[in-house]
Amino acid sequence: MRYRALLAAVFISGIILGLVAGFWMASRRDIRYVTVKKRIPAPAVRKKPGPKVAVVMDDSGYNMNNIDEVFDIKRPITLSILPNLTYSTKIAQLGRLNGYEVILHLPLEPHREDIPEEVDTINSRMTKSEIAVRLKSAIESVPGVKGVSNHMGSKSTEEKELMSVILADLKKRRLYFLDSLTSEKSVVGEIAGLIGERHAQRDIFLDNSNNADDIRKQVLEMKALAFKKGRVIAICHDRKNTVKVLGEMMPGLASEGIEFVTLSELVR
């Protein structure tokens, strides 16, 4: 009886082991022939870069009335500071401390004789040495400048000899020149190209009118021009209404894709 029971146990164990082995082999076959599909990630969508706009604020230096409001905008605005005024040096220092680019707003001779000129305005009647002295004094009164733009200068920017002297001096100092384009006959681009001086020119004025609604319209024109050209240099002035409108509109324009940059980034 014991022998039969032992045989039966061995027989049943064999059956069980056979079944287990069969299942194991079947599972291995399933694994071997299952095709695993790889998940291919969707291609990354590259966001098209928005247009770049440099806003240059001319005529800083007369007072400190709007400087805190300018800093509150918290967007790049290049401060273009007139030389040798009461607040020229202080505004330049504050601008740099707050991360703003600073340039010299150099007074040059206009055609109109009914407009009072700034003190130390450079004109074509001066000798090369006189020009150099005035230019040096102006630059030193606005510490840390990256470049120079013309204040007025509709006459001066048309004169090749005068602009050759100024631009050659600026090149030695590694300072770029922004042509405010107060004259359609400006020779700045021509001279700068010949001597290899870095330069740029204004695309649009924002506040020829001091009316807030007019300034808003010009800012919208700037926006349209930016999306059309891809890069724009806009000039405005250190005035209460201008600063107010910029504070209202620049954040919204940035959210629409406009990248506000320092003037240096658009100079070639």
C-alpha positions as CSV (number, residue, x, y, z in Angstrom):
1,M,0.0,0.0,0.0
2,R,2.8,2.3,0.9
3,Y,4.5,1.5,-2.5
4,R,1.3,2.4,-4.4
5,A,0.8,5.6,-2.5
6,L,4.4,6.6,-3.2
7,L,4.0,5.9,-7.0
8,A,0.8,7.9,-7.0
9,A,2.5,10.8,-5.3
10,V,5.4,10.7,-7.8
11,F,3.0,10.5,-10.7
12,I,0.9,13.5,-9.5
13,S,4.1,15.5,-8.8
14,G,5.3,14.8,-12.4
15,I,2.0,16.0,-13.8
16,I,2.2,19.2,-11.7
17,L,5.8,19.9,-12.7
18,G,4.9,19.3,-16.4
19,L,2.1,21.8,-16.2
20,V,4.2,24.4,-14.5
21,A,7.0,23.9,-17.1
22,G,4.4,24.2,-19.9
23,F,3.1,27.5,-18.5
24,W,6.6,28.9,-18.1
25,M,7.6,28.0,-21.7
26,A,4.4,29.5,-23.0
27,S,5.0,32.7,-21.1
28,R,8.6,32.9,-22.4
29,R,7.3,32.5,-26.0
30,D,4.8,35.3,-25.4
31,I,7.5,37.6,-24.1
32,R,9.9,36.7,-27.0
33,Y,7.4,37.6,-29.7
34,V,5.7,40.6,-28.2
35,T,6.6,43.8,-30.1
36,V,7.2,46.7,-27.7
37,K,6.2,50.0,-29.3
38,K,8.5,52.9,-28.4
39,R,6.9,56.1,-27.5
40,I,8.3,58.9,-29.7
41,P,8.1,62.2,-28.0
42,A,6.4,65.0,-29.9
43,P,8.8,67.4,-31.5
44,A,9.4,70.5,-29.4
45,V,7.7,73.6,-30.7
46,R,10.2,76.4,-31.1
47,K,8.7,79.7,-30.1
48,K,9.4,82.4,-32.7
49,P,11.4,85.2,-31.2
50,G,9.5,88.4,-30.9
51,P,10.7,91.8,-32.3
52,K,13.2,93.8,-30.4
53,V,12.6,97.4,-29.4
54,A,15.1,99.9,-27.8
55,V,13.4,102.9,-26.2
56,V,15.8,105.8,-25.8
57,M,14.8,108.7,-23.5
58,D,16.4,111.9,-24.5
59,D,17.0,115.2,-22.6
60,S,17.7,113.7,-19.2
61,G,19.8,115.9,-16.9
62,Y,17.6,119.0,-16.4
63,N,16.0,117.6,-13.2
64,M,15.2,114.5,-11.2
65,N,11.4,114.8,-11.6
66,N,10.7,111.6,-13.5
67,I,13.6,109.3,-12.7
68,D,11.9,107.2,-10.0
69,E,8.9,106.6,-12.3
70,V,11.2,105.5,-15.1
71,F,12.8,103.0,-12.8
72,D,9.4,101.8,-11.7
73,I,8.6,100.7,-15.3
74,K,11.2,97.9,-14.8
75,R,11.8,97.6,-18.5
76,P,15.0,98.5,-20.4
77,I,15.1,102.2,-21.3
78,T,18.3,103.8,-22.5
79,L,18.9,107.1,-20.7
80,S,20.2,109.8,-23.1
81,I,21.7,112.5,-20.9
82,L,22.6,116.0,-21.8
83,P,26.1,117.0,-20.6
84,N,27.2,119.5,-18.0
85,L,23.8,120.1,-16.5
86,T,23.0,120.2,-12.8
87,Y,21.8,116.5,-12.7
88,S,23.8,115.0,-15.6
89,T,26.3,113.1,-13.5
90,K,23.8,112.1,-10.8
91,I,21.3,110.6,-13.2
92,A,24.0,108.7,-15.0
93,Q,25.2,107.2,-11.8
94,L,21.7,106.3,-10.6
95,G,20.9,104.8,-14.0
96,R,23.9,102.6,-14.0
97,L,23.2,101.5,-10.3
98,N,19.7,100.5,-11.4
99,G,20.9,98.5,-14.4
100,Y,20.1,101.1,-17.1
101,E,22.2,101.8,-20.1
102,V,23.5,105.4,-20.3
103,I,24.5,107.4,-23.4
104,L,25.5,111.0,-23.9
105,H,23.0,113.3,-25.7
106,L,25.5,115.5,-27.4
107,P,24.4,119.0,-28.4
108,L,25.0,119.7,-32.1
109,E,24.2,122.7,-34.3
110,P,20.6,122.9,-35.8
111,H,19.5,124.7,-38.9
112,R,16.9,126.7,-37.0
113,E,18.3,129.9,-35.5
114,D,15.2,130.6,-33.5
115,I,15.9,127.7,-31.1
116,P,18.2,128.4,-28.2
117,E,21.3,126.1,-28.3
118,E,22.5,124.2,-25.2
119,V,25.7,125.4,-23.6
120,D,28.8,124.0,-25.3
121,T,27.0,123.0,-28.5
122,I,29.4,121.8,-31.1
123,N,29.3,123.5,-34.5
124,S,31.2,123.5,-37.8
125,R,33.0,126.9,-37.1
126,M,35.1,125.2,-34.4
127,T,38.6,123.8,-35.0
128,K,39.3,120.1,-34.5
129,S,41.0,120.8,-31.2
130,E,38.0,122.8,-30.0
131,I,35.6,120.0,-31.0
132,A,37.8,117.5,-29.2
133,V,37.8,119.6,-26.0
134,R,34.1,120.0,-25.9
135,L,33.5,116.4,-26.7
136,K,35.8,115.2,-23.9
137,S,34.2,117.5,-21.4
138,A,30.7,116.3,-22.4
139,I,31.6,112.6,-22.1
140,E,33.3,113.1,-18.7
141,S,30.2,114.8,-17.3
142,V,28.1,111.7,-18.0
143,P,30.1,108.8,-16.5
144,G,29.8,105.3,-17.8
145,V,28.3,106.1,-21.2
146,K,28.1,103.3,-23.8
147,G,27.5,105.6,-26.7
148,V,26.5,109.1,-28.0
149,S,23.4,110.5,-29.7
150,N,22.9,113.9,-31.3
151,H,20.7,116.6,-29.5
152,M,19.3,118.7,-32.3
153,G,22.1,118.7,-34.9
154,S,20.1,119.0,-38.1
155,K,22.9,121.1,-39.6
156,S,25.9,119.4,-38.0
157,T,24.9,115.9,-39.0
158,E,24.9,117.0,-42.7
159,E,28.5,118.1,-42.5
160,K,31.0,115.4,-43.5
161,E,34.1,117.1,-42.0
162,L,32.5,117.8,-38.7
163,M,31.0,114.4,-38.3
164,S,34.2,112.7,-39.4
165,V,36.0,114.4,-36.5
166,I,33.3,113.4,-34.0
167,L,32.9,109.8,-35.2
168,A,36.6,109.2,-35.4
169,D,37.0,110.4,-31.8
170,L,34.1,108.2,-30.6
171,K,35.6,105.1,-32.4
172,K,38.9,105.6,-30.4
173,R,36.8,105.6,-27.2
174,R,34.8,102.6,-28.3
175,L,31.6,104.5,-28.1
176,Y,28.8,103.9,-30.7
177,F,26.8,106.7,-32.2
178,L,23.0,106.9,-32.5
179,D,21.8,109.2,-35.3
180,S,18.6,110.8,-34.0
181,L,17.9,111.5,-37.7
182,T,16.9,115.2,-37.3
183,S,17.9,115.6,-41.0
184,E,17.1,113.5,-44.0
185,K,20.4,114.6,-45.4
186,S,22.4,113.2,-42.5
187,V,25.9,111.8,-43.5
188,V,26.3,109.8,-40.2
189,G,25.7,106.4,-41.8
190,E,28.0,107.1,-44.7
191,I,30.9,108.4,-42.5
192,A,30.5,105.7,-39.9
193,G,30.5,103.0,-42.6
194,L,33.8,104.4,-44.1
195,I,35.7,104.5,-40.8
196,G,34.1,101.4,-39.2
197,E,32.3,103.2,-36.4
198,R,29.4,101.3,-34.8
199,H,26.2,103.2,-35.3
200,A,22.4,103.1,-35.5
201,Q,19.6,105.4,-36.4
202,R,16.2,106.3,-35.0
203,D,13.1,104.7,-36.5
204,I,10.4,106.6,-34.8
205,F,9.7,109.5,-32.4
206,L,7.1,108.7,-29.7
207,D,6.3,112.2,-28.3
208,N,6.6,115.0,-30.8
209,S,3.3,115.9,-29.1
210,N,3.1,116.1,-25.3
211,N,-0.5,114.9,-25.4
212,A,-0.9,111.5,-23.7
213,D,-3.4,110.2,-26.4
214,D,-1.0,111.2,-29.1
215,I,1.8,109.4,-27.4
216,R,-0.3,106.3,-27.0
217,K,-1.0,106.4,-30.8
218,Q,2.8,106.6,-31.5
219,V,3.5,103.7,-29.1
220,L,1.0,101.6,-31.1
221,E,2.8,102.7,-34.3
222,M,6.0,101.6,-32.7
223,K,4.4,98.2,-32.0
224,A,3.2,97.8,-35.6
225,L,6.6,98.8,-37.0
226,A,8.4,96.4,-34.7
227,F,6.3,93.4,-35.9
228,K,6.9,94.5,-39.5
229,K,10.7,95.1,-39.3
230,G,11.7,92.9,-36.4
231,R,13.7,95.6,-34.6
232,V,13.0,99.3,-33.8
233,I,14.7,102.2,-32.1
234,A,12.2,104.6,-30.6
235,I,13.2,108.0,-29.2
236,C,11.1,109.8,-26.6
237,H,11.8,112.5,-24.0
238,D,12.1,112.9,-20.3
239,R,8.5,114.2,-19.7
240,K,5.8,113.3,-17.3
241,N,3.2,112.2,-19.8
242,T,5.7,110.2,-21.8
243,V,6.9,108.3,-18.7
244,K,3.2,107.7,-17.7
245,V,2.2,106.3,-21.0
246,L,5.3,104.0,-21.2
247,G,4.6,102.7,-17.7
248,E,1.0,101.9,-18.8
249,M,1.9,100.3,-22.2
250,M,5.3,98.6,-22.0
251,P,4.2,95.7,-19.8
252,G,1.3,94.9,-22.2
253,L,3.5,95.1,-25.3
254,A,6.0,92.8,-23.6
255,S,3.2,90.2,-23.0
256,E,2.4,90.4,-26.7
257,G,5.9,89.3,-27.6
258,I,7.9,92.5,-27.9
259,E,11.3,92.2,-26.3
260,F,12.6,95.5,-24.9
261,V,16.3,95.7,-25.1
262,T,19.2,98.2,-24.5
263,L,20.3,100.3,-27.4
264,S,23.6,98.5,-27.5
265,E,21.8,95.4,-28.7
266,L,20.6,97.1,-31.8
267,V,23.7,98.9,-32.7
268,R,25.8,97.5,-35.6
